[in-house]
């Protein structure tokens, strides 16, 4: 865990992004986090799962998505529409296009707003499961009032002593990291 005295989100975001770019053994760590996530899904009676589409230096969700398909779960991925997240059903044959911010978005019709579990991207997190995202607030707005399990996926290098939050920031139920 990185100690920090950041009270400013943008300073913490810059430090976390630097830590993300310096990660060693990335593929091994991604496999370990994916295994934790899949074990969690198998241990519960979870059928509808939302997963972010990884981008840049974020922990990749490719293995997780494939694993969820293998477990015959209904898997949903986000598109950005009118400054909101819309989750669309995906499968191994889903066609994607580059959407908002260059992130792959599924081109499928079936949408969903309620999930058993949602895997949430993050730039940084702390021991109280406070999450720092990229700063646009898409996930915080979507997660307001949701009762599903909210799980972050991260590298241990993204863990900081303290993540400053605001009233609109949603705290996660857990963060799986390696």
Residue pairs with C-beta under 8 A, 6 or more apart in sequence:
1 127
1 156
1 159
1 160
1 161
2 15
2 19
2 157
2 159
2 160
2 161
3 160
3 161
4 12
4 15
4 160
4 161
4 162
5 162
6 12
6 15
6 160
6 162
6 164
7 164
8 164
9 132
9 135
9 164
10 135
12 124
12 132
12 160
12 163
12 164
13 123
13 124
13 132
13 134
13 135
15 124
15 160
16 123
16 124
16 132
16 158
16 160
17 57
17 123
19 155
19 157
19 158
20 57
20 58
20 123
20 155
20 157
20 158
21 57
22 157
23 29
23 57
23 155
23 157
26 155
28 178
29 59
29 155
29 156
29 178
30 59
30 60
30 63
30 178
31 63
32 178
33 59
33 153
33 154
33 155
33 176
33 177
33 178
34 63
34 64
34 67
36 176
36 178
37 64
37 67
37 119
37 151
37 153
37 176
38 64
38 67
38 68
38 71
40 117
40 151
40 176
41 49
41 68
41 71
41 73
41 117
42 71
44 116
44 117
44 149
45 116
46 73
46 116
46 117
46 149
47 73
47 74
47 116
48 73
48 74
48 76
48 112
48 114
48 115
48 116
48 117
49 68
49 73
49 74
49 75
49 76
49 115
49 116
49 117
49 118
49 119
50 75
50 76
50 77
50 78
50 87
50 112
50 115
50 117
50 118
50 119
50 148
51 61
51 64
51 65
51 68
51 75
51 76
51 77
51 118
51 119
52 58
52 61
52 77
52 78
52 119
52 120
52 121
52 139
53 61
53 77
53 78
53 96
53 103
53 104
53 105
54 60
54 61
54 62
54 121
55 101
55 102
55 103
55 104
55 121
58 121
59 153
59 154
59 155
61 119
61 153
64 119
64 153
65 75
65 77
65 90
66 92
68 75
69 75
69 91
69 92
74 89
74 112
75 89
75 90
75 91
76 87
76 88
76 89
76 90
76 111
76 112
76 115
77 87
77 88
77 90
77 94
77 105
77 106
78 85
78 86
78 87
78 88
78 105
78 138
79 85
79 86
79 87
79 88
79 99
79 100
79 105
79 106
80 86
80 99
80 100
80 101
80 103
80 105
80 138
83 138
84 138
84 141
84 142
85 138
85 139
85 141
85 142
86 111
87 111
87 112
87 113
87 115
88 105
88 106
88 107
88 108
88 109
88 110
88 111
88 112
89 106
89 108
89 110
89 111
89 112
90 106
90 108
94 106
94 107
94 108
95 106
95 107
95 108
96 104
96 105
96 106
96 107
97 104
97 105
97 107
98 104
98 105
99 105
114 146
114 148
115 146
115 148
116 148
116 149
117 148
117 149
117 151
118 143
118 146
118 148
118 149
118 150
118 151
119 151
119 152
119 153
120 131
120 133
120 139
120 143
120 150
120 151
120 152
120 153
120 172
121 133
121 134
121 139
121 152
121 153
122 131
122 132
122 133
122 152
122 153
122 154
122 158
122 172
122 175
123 132
123 133
123 134
123 158
124 131
124 132
124 158
124 159
124 160
124 163
125 131
125 132
125 152
125 154
125 158
125 159
125 160
125 163
125 172
125 175
125 177
126 159
126 160
126 161
126 162
126 163
127 159
127 161
128 171
129 152
129 171
129 172
129 173
129 174
129 175
130 162
130 163
130 165
130 169
130 171
130 172
131 152
131 163
131 169
131 170
131 171
131 172
131 175
132 163
132 164
133 139
133 140
137 168
139 170
140 168
140 169
140 170
141 168
143 150
143 170
144 168
144 170
149 173
149 174
150 170
150 171
150 172
150 173
151 172
151 173
151 174
151 175
151 176
152 172
152 174
152 175
152 176
152 177
153 175
153 176
153 177
154 175
154 176
154 177
155 177
155 178
156 177
156 178
158 177
159 175
159 177
165 171
